[in-house]
Structure formats: C-alpha cells, structure tokens
Amino acid sequence: SGVLLDAASRFSQFTGPVRVIWGEADRFFRTQLGEQLSQAFPRGSLTTVPAGRTFLPLDHPDDVAREIMAATRPANS
C-alpha cells in the first residue's frame, strides 16, 4: 500500500488527460471514489456507467470501448 500511496501523492503532477470510467452500481467502490480519483488529476474527467460494477471491461465492454475510442480520437474529428 505504500507504493500506491506514493503514486497517488503525485497524481497532480501528471498534466495529460485522464479519463476515469466508474460503475455507479458498485456496492464497494462508490461513485464518490471515482470522483475523487478523477479530481486528483489536473485534467481528469469522470464517466459513469449506470449499471456498472467493479469489472466494467467484462460486464460492460461496449461502454469501456466507446470511452477508449472517444479518448483516443483526434480533437478535430
């Protein structure tokens, strides 16, 4: 956990865009944690999946793929 805390303390130094995809229906990892994570980055943003839980890539692959495509699309397209 020390390594994770050390990394988290430096999130604000990363100036690239960060997109956090979070499941709204997760019973253990509440949406507030996703909000906090995205806000830790200067250019962070949060996208939520209403029925999503912990394993979004397995349970909602289309939503995750759509967000990856949106994040990697050139700005002028």
FITI-366307 format. One record per residue: residue in one letter; x, y, z of N, C-alpha, C, O in turn. Coordinates in steps of 0.02 Angstrom, whole numbers. Layout:
<sites>
site resn: A; n.x: X; n.y: Y; n.z: Z; ca.x: X; ca.y: Y; ca.z: Z; c.x: X; c.y: Y; c.z: Z; o.x: X; o.y: Y; o.z: Z;
...
</sites>
This chain:
<sites>
site resn: S; n.x: 41; n.y: -60; n.z: 0; ca.x: 0; ca.y: 0; ca.z: 0; c.x: 43; c.y: 63; c.z: 0; o.x: 20; o.y: 115; o.z: -22;
site resn: G; n.x: 105; n.y: 59; n.z: 24; ca.x: 149; ca.y: 117; ca.z: 23; c.x: 164; c.y: 140; c.z: -47; o.x: 169; o.y: 200; o.z: -60;
site resn: V; n.x: 172; n.y: 94; n.z: -93; ca.x: 186; ca.y: 111; ca.z: -163; c.x: 126; c.y: 147; c.z: -193; o.x: 134; o.y: 197; o.z: -229;
site resn: L; n.x: 65; n.y: 123; n.z: -178; ca.x: 5; ca.y: 155; ca.z: -204; c.x: -4; c.y: 225; c.z: -176; o.x: -22; o.y: 271; o.z: -212;
site resn: L; n.x: 8; n.y: 233; n.z: -112; ca.x: 2; ca.y: 299; ca.z: -81; c.x: 54; c.y: 347; c.z: -110; o.x: 39; o.y: 406; o.z: -120;
site resn: D; n.x: 114; n.y: 322; n.z: -122; ca.x: 166; ca.y: 364; ca.z: -152; c.x: 145; c.y: 387; c.z: -222; o.x: 152; o.y: 445; o.z: -239;
site resn: A; n.x: 119; n.y: 340; n.z: -262; ca.x: 97; ca.y: 358; ca.z: -329; c.x: 39; c.y: 407; c.z: -326; o.x: 38; o.y: 456; o.z: -364;
site resn: A; n.x: -9; n.y: 396; n.z: -282; ca.x: -67; ca.y: 440; ca.z: -276; c.x: -47; c.y: 511; c.z: -256; o.x: -80; o.y: 559; o.z: -276;
site resn: S; n.x: 6; n.y: 517; n.z: -219; ca.x: 28; ca.y: 584; ca.z: -197; c.x: 55; c.y: 625; c.z: -255; o.x: 63; o.y: 686; o.z: -250;
site resn: R; n.x: 70; n.y: 592; n.z: -312; ca.x: 98; ca.y: 627; ca.z: -370; c.x: 49; c.y: 633; c.z: -428; o.x: 68; o.y: 656; o.z: -482;
site resn: F; n.x: -14; n.y: 614; n.z: -419; ca.x: -63; ca.y: 619; ca.z: -473; c.x: -68; c.y: 690; c.z: -499; o.x: -75; o.y: 701; o.z: -559;
site resn: S; n.x: -65; n.y: 738; n.z: -455; ca.x: -74; ca.y: 808; ca.z: -476; c.x: -17; c.y: 833; c.z: -521; o.x: -24; o.y: 884; o.z: -554;
site resn: Q; n.x: 38; n.y: 797; n.z: -523; ca.x: 94; ca.y: 816; ca.z: -565; c.x: 86; c.y: 794; c.z: -637; o.x: 121; o.y: 818; o.z: -682;
site resn: F; n.x: 40; n.y: 748; n.z: -649; ca.x: 29; ca.y: 723; ca.z: -717; c.x: -17; c.y: 771; c.z: -753; o.x: -74; o.y: 782; o.z: -731;
site resn: T; n.x: 6; n.y: 801; n.z: -807; ca.x: -33; ca.y: 853; ca.z: -841; c.x: -70; c.y: 828; c.z: -903; o.x: -105; o.y: 866; o.z: -936;
site resn: G; n.x: -64; n.y: 765; n.z: -919; ca.x: -101; ca.y: 737; ca.z: -976; c.x: -173; c.y: 724; c.z: -957; o.x: -191; o.y: 725; o.z: -898;
site resn: P; n.x: -215; n.y: 713; n.z: -1007; ca.x: -285; ca.y: 699; ca.z: -993; c.x: -293; c.y: 630; c.z: -961; o.x: -259; o.y: 582; o.z: -979;
site resn: V; n.x: -340; n.y: 626; n.z: -915; ca.x: -355; ca.y: 563; ca.z: -881; c.x: -431; c.y: 554; c.z: -881; o.x: -468; o.y: 598; o.z: -859;
site resn: R; n.x: -453; n.y: 497; n.z: -906; ca.x: -525; ca.y: 482; ca.z: -906; c.x: -536; c.y: 423; c.z: -860; o.x: -510; o.y: 369; o.z: -872;
site resn: V; n.x: -576; n.y: 432; n.z: -808; ca.x: -593; ca.y: 380; ca.z: -761; c.x: -662; c.y: 354; c.z: -780; o.x: -709; o.y: 394; o.z: -787;
site resn: I; n.x: -669; n.y: 289; n.z: -788; ca.x: -734; ca.y: 258; ca.z: -804; c.x: -754; c.y: 218; c.z: -742; o.x: -717; o.y: 175; o.z: -719;
site resn: W; n.x: -813; n.y: 234; n.z: -715; ca.x: -832; ca.y: 207; ca.z: -650; c.x: -903; c.y: 179; c.z: -652; o.x: -947; o.y: 209; o.z: -683;
site resn: G; n.x: -914; n.y: 124; n.z: -620; ca.x: -980; ca.y: 94; ca.z: -616; c.x: -1021; c.y: 124; c.z: -559; o.x: -997; o.y: 127; o.z: -502;
site resn: E; n.x: -1081; n.y: 147; n.z: -574; ca.x: -1123; ca.y: 177; ca.z: -523; c.x: -1156; c.y: 126; c.z: -476; o.x: -1177; o.y: 144; o.z: -422;
site resn: A; n.x: -1159; n.y: 63; n.z: -497; ca.x: -1194; ca.y: 12; ca.z: -458; c.x: -1148; c.y: -29; c.z: -414; o.x: -1170; o.y: -78; o.z: -384;
site resn: D; n.x: -1084; n.y: -11; n.z: -410; ca.x: -1037; ca.y: -49; ca.z: -369; c.x: -1052; c.y: -37; c.z: -295; o.x: -1055; o.y: 20; o.z: -273;
site resn: R; n.x: -1061; n.y: -91; n.z: -258; ca.x: -1078; ca.y: -85; ca.z: -187; c.x: -1017; c.y: -68; c.z: -143; o.x: -1025; o.y: -42; o.z: -88;
site resn: F; n.x: -958; n.y: -82; n.z: -167; ca.x: -898; ca.y: -71; ca.z: -126; c.x: -860; c.y: -9; c.z: -146; o.x: -834; o.y: 27; o.z: -103;
site resn: F; n.x: -855; n.y: 5; n.z: -211; ca.x: -819; ca.y: 63; ca.z: -236; c.x: -869; c.y: 115; c.z: -260; o.x: -887; o.y: 117; o.z: -319;
site resn: R; n.x: -891; n.y: 156; n.z: -214; ca.x: -944; ca.y: 206; ca.z: -227; c.x: -920; c.y: 257; c.z: -278; o.x: -861; o.y: 269; o.z: -287;
site resn: T; n.x: -968; n.y: 287; n.z: -311; ca.x: -954; ca.y: 337; ca.z: -363; c.x: -912; c.y: 394; c.z: -336; o.x: -872; o.y: 423; o.z: -373;
site resn: Q; n.x: -920; n.y: 411; n.z: -273; ca.x: -880; ca.y: 464; ca.z: -242; c.x: -806; c.y: 450; c.z: -248; o.x: -766; o.y: 497; o.z: -256;
site resn: L; n.x: -786; n.y: 388; n.z: -244; ca.x: -715; ca.y: 371; ca.z: -251; c.x: -691; c.y: 385; c.z: -322; o.x: -635; o.y: 409; o.z: -332;
site resn: G; n.x: -732; n.y: 371; n.z: -371; ca.x: -715; ca.y: 387; ca.z: -441; c.x: -709; c.y: 462; c.z: -451; o.x: -664; o.y: 485; o.z: -486;
site resn: E; n.x: -753; n.y: 499; n.z: -419; ca.x: -750; ca.y: 573; ca.z: -423; c.x: -685; c.y: 598; c.z: -392; o.x: -651; o.y: 641; o.z: -421;
site resn: Q; n.x: -668; n.y: 572; n.z: -335; ca.x: -605; ca.y: 592; ca.z: -301; c.x: -545; c.y: 575; c.z: -344; o.x: -498; o.y: 615; o.z: -350;
site resn: L; n.x: -546; n.y: 516; n.z: -374; ca.x: -489; ca.y: 496; ca.z: -416; c.x: -483; c.y: 542; c.z: -476; o.x: -428; o.y: 565; o.z: -491;
site resn: S; n.x: -537; n.y: 556; n.z: -510; ca.x: -533; ca.y: 599; ca.z: -569; c.x: -512; c.y: 670; c.z: -550; o.x: -477; o.y: 703; o.z: -588;
site resn: Q; n.x: -532; n.y: 694; n.z: -492; ca.x: -514; ca.y: 761; ca.z: -469; c.x: -442; c.y: 766; c.z: -446; o.x: -416; o.y: 822; o.z: -439;
site resn: A; n.x: -410; n.y: 710; n.z: -435; ca.x: -340; ca.y: 710; ca.z: -413; c.x: -293; c.y: 729; c.z: -470; o.x: -235; o.y: 748; o.z: -459;
site resn: F; n.x: -318; n.y: 725; n.z: -532; ca.x: -279; ca.y: 742; ca.z: -591; c.x: -300; c.y: 810; c.z: -618; o.x: -360; o.y: 823; o.z: -621;
site resn: P; n.x: -253; n.y: 852; n.z: -636; ca.x: -271; ca.y: 919; ca.z: -662; c.x: -319; c.y: 917; c.z: -721; o.x: -361; o.y: 961; o.z: -728;
site resn: R; n.x: -312; n.y: 867; n.z: -764; ca.x: -355; ca.y: 862; ca.z: -824; c.x: -397; c.y: 798; c.z: -821; o.x: -408; o.y: 765; o.z: -873;
site resn: G; n.x: -419; n.y: 780; n.z: -761; ca.x: -458; ca.y: 719; ca.z: -753; c.x: -531; c.y: 730; c.z: -768; o.x: -558; o.y: 784; o.z: -756;
site resn: S; n.x: -563; n.y: 679; n.z: -793; ca.x: -635; ca.y: 680; ca.z: -804; c.x: -663; c.y: 612; c.z: -783; o.x: -628; o.y: 561; o.z: -783;
site resn: L; n.x: -727; n.y: 613; n.z: -766; ca.x: -760; ca.y: 552; ca.z: -743; c.x: -819; c.y: 536; c.z: -789; o.x: -859; o.y: 580; o.z: -805;
site resn: T; n.x: -823; n.y: 474; n.z: -810; ca.x: -881; ca.y: 448; ca.z: -846; c.x: -907; c.y: 390; c.z: -806; o.x: -869; o.y: 346; o.z: -786;
site resn: T; n.x: -972; n.y: 389; n.z: -793; ca.x: -1001; ca.y: 334; ca.z: -755; c.x: -1044; c.y: 290; c.z: -799; o.x: -1072; o.y: 312; o.z: -849;
site resn: V; n.x: -1048; n.y: 227; n.z: -780; ca.x: -1091; ca.y: 178; ca.z: -813; c.x: -1146; c.y: 160; c.z: -763; o.x: -1131; o.y: 130; o.z: -711;
site resn: P; n.x: -1209; n.y: 179; n.z: -776; ca.x: -1262; ca.y: 172; ca.z: -727; c.x: -1268; c.y: 102; c.z: -696; o.x: -1275; o.y: 97; o.z: -635;
site resn: A; n.x: -1266; n.y: 49; n.z: -735; ca.x: -1274; ca.y: -19; ca.z: -708; c.x: -1206; c.y: -52; c.z: -695; o.x: -1203; o.y: -111; o.z: -679;
site resn: G; n.x: -1153; n.y: -13; n.z: -702; ca.x: -1086; ca.y: -42; ca.z: -696; c.x: -1066; c.y: -57; c.z: -624; o.x: -1087; o.y: -24; o.z: -577;
site resn: R; n.x: -1024; n.y: -107; n.z: -619; ca.x: -996; ca.y: -125; ca.z: -554; c.x: -920; c.y: -127; c.z: -561; o.x: -892; o.y: -89; o.z: -601;
site resn: T; n.x: -887; n.y: -169; n.z: -524; ca.x: -814; ca.y: -168; ca.z: -520; c.x: -779; c.y: -186; c.z: -586; o.x: -731; o.y: -154; o.z: -605;
site resn: F; n.x: -803; n.y: -236; n.z: -620; ca.x: -768; ca.y: -262; ca.z: -679; c.x: -800; c.y: -236; c.z: -744; o.x: -827; o.y: -274; o.z: -784;
site resn: L; n.x: -797; n.y: -171; n.z: -754; ca.x: -827; ca.y: -140; ca.z: -812; c.x: -804; c.y: -171; c.z: -878; o.x: -846; o.y: -182; o.z: -922;
site resn: P; n.x: -740; n.y: -185; n.z: -888; ca.x: -719; ca.y: -213; ca.z: -952; c.x: -752; c.y: -281; c.z: -967; o.x: -762; o.y: -298; o.z: -1025;
site resn: L; n.x: -770; n.y: -318; n.z: -916; ca.x: -803; ca.y: -383; ca.z: -926; c.x: -879; c.y: -376; c.z: -932; o.x: -910; o.y: -408; o.z: -974;
site resn: D; n.x: -907; n.y: -334; n.z: -889; ca.x: -980; ca.y: -328; ca.z: -885; c.x: -1009; c.y: -278; c.z: -936; o.x: -1066; o.y: -286; o.z: -958;
site resn: H; n.x: -970; n.y: -228; n.z: -954; ca.x: -994; ca.y: -175; ca.z: -1000; c.x: -939; c.y: -157; c.z: -1051; o.x: -917; o.y: -100; o.z: -1054;
site resn: P; n.x: -917; n.y: -207; n.z: -1090; ca.x: -861; ca.y: -194; ca.z: -1135; c.x: -877; c.y: -140; c.z: -1187; o.x: -832; o.y: -103; o.z: -1208;
site resn: D; n.x: -939; n.y: -135; n.z: -1209; ca.x: -956; ca.y: -84; ca.z: -1260; c.x: -948; c.y: -14; c.z: -1232; o.x: -924; o.y: 31; o.z: -1267;
site resn: D; n.x: -968; n.y: -4; n.z: -1169; ca.x: -960; ca.y: 62; ca.z: -1138; c.x: -886; c.y: 80; c.z: -1130; o.x: -866; o.y: 136; o.z: -1144;
site resn: V; n.x: -846; n.y: 32; n.z: -1108; ca.x: -775; ca.y: 44; ca.z: -1100; c.x: -742; c.y: 58; c.z: -1168; o.x: -703; o.y: 104; o.z: -1174;
site resn: A; n.x: -759; n.y: 18; n.z: -1218; ca.x: -731; ca.y: 28; ca.z: -1285; c.x: -750; c.y: 97; c.z: -1312; o.x: -708; o.y: 131; o.z: -1343;
site resn: R; n.x: -812; n.y: 118; n.z: -1301; ca.x: -834; ca.y: 183; ca.z: -1325; c.x: -794; c.y: 239; c.z: -1292; o.x: -775; o.y: 288; o.z: -1326;
site resn: E; n.x: -780; n.y: 234; n.z: -1228; ca.x: -741; ca.y: 284; ca.z: -1193; c.x: -668; c.y: 285; c.z: -1216; o.x: -638; o.y: 338; o.z: -1221;
site resn: I; n.x: -641; n.y: 226; n.z: -1229; ca.x: -572; ca.y: 223; ca.z: -1255; c.x: -569; c.y: 256; c.z: -1324; o.x: -522; o.y: 294; o.z: -1338;
site resn: M; n.x: -617; n.y: 241; n.z: -1366; ca.x: -618; ca.y: 271; ca.z: -1433; c.x: -625; c.y: 347; c.z: -1428; o.x: -592; o.y: 383; o.z: -1464;
site resn: A; n.x: -668; n.y: 371; n.z: -1384; ca.x: -678; ca.y: 443; ca.z: -1376; c.x: -614; c.y: 476; c.z: -1349; o.x: -597; o.y: 531; o.z: -1370;
site resn: A; n.x: -580; n.y: 442; n.z: -1305; ca.x: -520; ca.y: 471; ca.z: -1275; c.x: -461; c.y: 473; c.z: -1324; o.x: -416; o.y: 515; o.z: -1318;
site resn: T; n.x: -462; n.y: 428; n.z: -1372; ca.x: -405; ca.y: 424; ca.z: -1419; c.x: -420; c.y: 456; c.z: -1487; o.x: -376; o.y: 459; o.z: -1530;
site resn: R; n.x: -480; n.y: 480; n.z: -1496; ca.x: -500; ca.y: 513; ca.z: -1558; c.x: -466; c.y: 581; c.z: -1562; o.x: -464; o.y: 618; o.z: -1513;
site resn: P; n.x: -439; n.y: 599; n.z: -1620; ca.x: -409; ca.y: 665; ca.z: -1627; c.x: -461; c.y: 720; c.z: -1612; o.x: -520; o.y: 712; o.z: -1627;
site resn: A; n.x: -438; n.y: 775; n.z: -1583; ca.x: -482; ca.y: 828; ca.z: -1560; c.x: -523; c.y: 859; c.z: -1617; o.x: -578; o.y: 882; o.z: -1604;
site resn: N; n.x: -498; n.y: 860; n.z: -1677; ca.x: -534; ca.y: 892; ca.z: -1732; c.x: -578; c.y: 846; c.z: -1772; o.x: -601; o.y: 865; o.z: -1826;
site resn: S; n.x: -591; n.y: 785; n.z: -1748; ca.x: -635; ca.y: 741; ca.z: -1787; c.x: -705; c.y: 742; c.z: -1760; o.x: -749; o.y: 708; o.z: -1787;
</sites>
